[in-house]
Amino acid sequence: MAPASTSTSKQYNPREHVGLLEERVTNVSSTDFPGHYPDEDHSWDLKIFKKKLQVKIQKLSTRSIEFDLVGVDASIANALRRILIAEVPTVAIEYVYVWNNTSVMVDEVFSHRLGLIPLNVDPALLEMKPSPSDQATDRNTVVFKLQIECTRNTAAPRDSTDPAVLYHNSEVLARDLQWIPQGEQAEVFSARPPAPTIPETVLVKLRPGQAIEMETHAVKGVGKDHAKFSPVGTYFSSFTPLILPEKRESNAATASYRLLPHVILDEANPVPPHLATRFRDCFSPGVIKVDLRTKKISVDKRGVRGETMGREVLRHPDLAKYVKLARVRDHFIFNVESEGPYEPQRLPLEAIRVMREKISTLKSAAEALRAQRDSDGDIQMADA
């Protein structure tokens, strides 16, 4: 993958940057399309797109990935975000058959909690049921059984007050869900038997005399049908900061993107030494560097990624004149956290696969309309 680059422009450029003023944002809309600028051709070109497109993984762990996507329009970045949330399939519990439940939690609420448990089942190994009424088979359904009863621990110390010591099975955990192989599933899932991804999740608490016996059916689905099928918690994006100084942004969401922050210092009007410390403190830690000897201000190219763009510097008239704040229009910092069976680096690829399928469907429909128009002259609308 090509290395992701930051904006090298030392001046604010409305074609490249989204401006951040004290109370508003400027130049939000893209202008790189035919007809906007006189005598300039901005028709989409594959060679130019390939030259501008850059992808670079910045951080990767077992649960999350941060990567830069550079050289695309906001519509493309947002399409990836929406597909990640709503159209990348996962497997979740959909049907719960309650044989016995004497816990304090009613059947409906407990069933809802079961549905929200992330499972490690690879969706590629299951088929999606065309309709809820279709027959459950080993190709489209994974069965779990939950059977547990709370009893007293007769060997517990008399002075103990800890329920975990006083009782057996005082808490029902996600790991208590037992997978029941159906058909050929024992062979299909031999590499990774179906189970909750977070086994220690507490589902409900029990006391002596209370018991639960249930059978659950997990199926393949997508987030647009129910949030429990979303492979990520939440997805957001942001622009890269353009320094004209400003504050760092945090990625608290499970799947998100933001534009790269850009802080622009006025080289013709540098920050006076006696204001350097105050100026630095208006930004997130690590964004502004101050030379200990000369008190000269500079922007840390790596640290600026963490700027939150709080615009604190613009609240001070004596500091605001030395800087401009912006974000790089086509530099997106994606942060994705996996909540289910997918490795984090696989999630963007799955989103791209879904996007390509949607584009292929749209292309086929457009070609069919063109063929019909050329043959009949009139376009017949298909039934919805």
N, C-alpha and C positions, 0 to 999 in steps of 0.2 A: 504494500500500500504506500502511496505517496505521502510524504510528510506534510502535515497540516501547517499552514503558514498563517501568521498574524498580519494584520494590515500594516503596511510600511509607510502609508501616507502620514506626513507630519502636519497636514492641514485638514480641516473638515471638508469632506467631499460628499455632497448630498446624493451622488450616484452610488457611493460605497457605504455610507453611514446613515444610521438613524440617530437624529439629534435628540439630546436630553436637556431640556431647559428646566428651570426651577419648578414650573407647574404644568408643563405639557411636553409632549413628544412630537418631533417634527420629521418630515420626509419619511413617513411610514410606508407608503406605497412604492412598489418597484416601478422603475421607468425604462427598463431594458427590453422594450418591445417595439415593433415596427410602427413608425409614424409619430412617436413621441418627440423625438429630436429631429429638426429639419436636416435633410441631407445625410442622415445617418441610418444605416441598415442594421437593425437589431433582430433580424430573422433568426429563428433557432437553428443552430448549426451543430451537428454531432461532433465534428472535430474540435470546435471551440469548447463545447461542453466537456469533452474528455480532457482537454488541456486544463480546464479550470477545476474539475472535480478532484477533490482530495479527501481521503479518509485516513484517520490515524487513531489508534487506540491509545488513550492516555493512562487509563487505570483498568486493571482486570483482577477480580477476585472470584471466589467460588460462587458468590451470590450477586455480584453487580459488575457493571462495565461502564466506563466513561470513554466516549470517543468523540472526535471532531468530524463533522460533515461540512465540507467547504465547497462553495461553488454551485449551490442549488438555490432555487427560489423557496420562499417560506411555504408555499403551497405544497411542495414536495416534502419538506421536513414535517409539516403538520399532517400530511397524509400518512407518513410512517408512524407518527405518534398515535393517530386515531386507529390505525390498523393494529398496532401493538396492544392497545386497550381493548378493542372490540372485535377483532377478526382473526387473531392468531388462536387456534383451538387449544383447549386443554381438557382434562378429564376431572369431573367433580361429581359428588354424590347428588343424585337427582330424585331418587325414590327411596323412601324409608318405610319399612313395614314393621310396625310396633306390635310385638306380642305381649310385652309386659314392661311397664314403666311406673314405678312407685316412688320415683325421686320427686324433689320439690319443683322440678322444671316440667312444664306441660309438654305434651308430645309435639305440638307445632313449633314451639320455640326451640326445643332440643333438635328437632329435624333440621331447622334452619341453621343451627350451629354446626351440625354435621356437614351440611352442604358447603360451608365456608372453609372446611379443612383442606389445605393444599395437598394434593396427592402426587406421588412421584411417577405416575403412569405416563409413559411416552404416548402422546396422541397419535403418532404415526402407526402404532400397532393396533389401533382400533378404528372401526368404521363409525361414521356418524349416523344415527338413526334418522331416516327421512321424516318420520313423524312420531310423536309420543305414543301413539297407539300401536306402533310396530312391535313385533315379537322380540323380546330380549333373547340374545344369543351370545355365545362365547366370543363372537367377533365384534359386538358393539356394547357389551356390558361387563363390568367388573363387580363382583359380589363381595361384600364385607359383612361379617357377623359381629355383633356386639352383645356379649352375654357376661354379666358381672353382678355380684351381690356383695353387699357390705356386711361384715360380721365383726363381733368383738374379738379382741386379742386377749385371750385369757392369761397370757404370760406377761402382759404389760405391767410396769411398775405401778403401784397403788397411788403414788403421788404425781404421776404423769398427767399432763393436760394437753399434750400434743395429739391431735386426731390421727396423725400418721402412725403414732405408737399405740394408741388406744384401740384402733380398728384396723381391720384388713380391708383394702379397697375403699378407703375413705374418699379418694378422688378417682374419677373416671378420666383417663388420659387418652389422647389420640392413638397412642400405641396399643390400646386395648382393642382396637378394630382389627379383627382377624380376617385375612384374605382367604376366600374359599374359591379355589381354582375351578373353572368350568371348561368342559370340553378339552381343547388343546392348549389352554392358557398356561398350564404348568410348564410346557415347553417354550411357548412364545415369550413368557416373562421370566424365563429361568435366569437371565443375566441380572435382572433387577426386579424382584418380587414386588407387586403393588403394596404400598404402605404410605402413611402420612409423611410429608417431608419434615414436619416438626413434631416428633413423637411425644414430647413433653407438654403439648398443649392441653390445658385443663378444659374438659367439656362440662362437667358437673360434679358436685360433691354429694357423697352419700353418707348415710348413717345406718347403724344396725337395723335390719328389717327391710331396708330399701334395696331394690334390685332393678336391673334393666336387661331386657332381651329384645334385640332388634335385628333385622336384616336390611342392609342398604345396597342399592344398585347405583353404581357410578357410570356415567355415560360421557360421551364426547360432546362438547359444545363450544360456543364462542361468547365473548363478553357482551356483544350487543343483545343477546338473549337474556343473560343474567350476569351480574358482576362477578359471581363466584367462578365463572369460566375465564376471567381475565388472567393472563399469565403474569401480569404486573399489577401493582396496587393502583398507582396513578401515574400518568405520563405527562411531563411538561418539557418545554423547550425554552431556550433563551438565546439572545444575541451575544456575540463576543464583544467585550468592552473596548471602546476606542478611547485612548487616554488623552484626553481632556479629563483630568482626574476625577475619581469617583469611588463608590464603595463596592465591596464584593458581594456576590450572589451565592446563596446556599441552595443545594439541591436536596430538599427534604422529601420530595415526592419519590415514589418508587420507580417511575419512568417519566423522564422529563427532558426538555431541551431548552436552551437559552442562547441568546445571541452573545457572542464574545464582546466583553466590555472594551472600550477604547478610550483612553485618557490622553488628551492633546494639550501639551504644555506650550505656552507662547514663548518661543525662543527669543523673540525680539523684546519681550518684557518678562524676564525671569523673576521668580519669587525671591523677594529680599531675604537675606540670611536671618533676620530677626523674626520672620514669619514662617520659616521652614518647618519648625516643629508643629506649629498649629496646623499648617497645611497638610502635613503628613497624617496627623491624627484625624483628619476629616475623611480618610479612606480606610478601607479594611486593612488589617495588618499585612505587611509584605507587599503592598501595592506601590507605595512611594518610598524611594530610598533617599536618604539625606547623607551627604558626604560629611564625615565628622570634622574634617579640617576646614573645608571651604563653605559648608552648609549649602552646597549646590543640590538642587532637586532633580531627580530623574525617576522614570517609571520602570518598574521591574516587569520585563516582558512575560515572565512566567507567573509572577504574583498577581498580575492584573486579571488573570482568569478567575480569581476568587473575589473580585470586586462585586459588591452587592448593588452598586449604583443607587445608593441611598440619597445622593445629591446633597449631602451635608455641606460640602464646600460652597455650594451656590447660596446657602443661607447667610453667608458672610460676605458683604460687599467688598471688604478689603482683600479677600482671597479669590472671589469668583472671577475677577478680571484677568487672572493669570492662567486660567484653564478652561477647556471646553470638554464636555462629556458626550459620548456617543457610543453606539454599538455597531459592529461590523455587520452589514446587512445580510451577507451570504455565508457567515461563519457560525454554525450551530454547534453548541456543546451539548451532546446527548448524555444523559445519565439514566441507565436502565437497571432495575433490580429484579431478578427473577424470583417469583413466588411459588413456582411449581417444578415440573420435571426438566425444564429447559436449562441448559448451561447458558449463562448470560450472553456469551458471544454468539450463541445460536439464535437468540431472539430477533436481532435486526435482520438476519438472513431470512428468517421465517416471515417477517413482515414484508420484505422485498418479494419473496415468493408469492405471497397473497396479492401484492400490488400487481405483479406481472400477470397473474391469472385474471385479475379484474380488467387490466388493459387489454388482454387477449380477447376477453368476452366483448368488451366495447368495440374493439376493432372488427370482430366477426359480425357484430350487429350492424356496424356502419357499412361494411362491405355488402351485407345482405340488402340493406336499404338501397345502396347504389345500384346493385344488380337488378333489383325490382323496379327501380325508377327507369333504368335504361330499357327494360323489356316491356313494361306496361305503360309507362308514362305517369301513372298514378301510384302513390305509395299507400298501401293498405296497412292500417295500424293493427298490430297483433293484439289479441286479447290479453288483459292484465292478469 
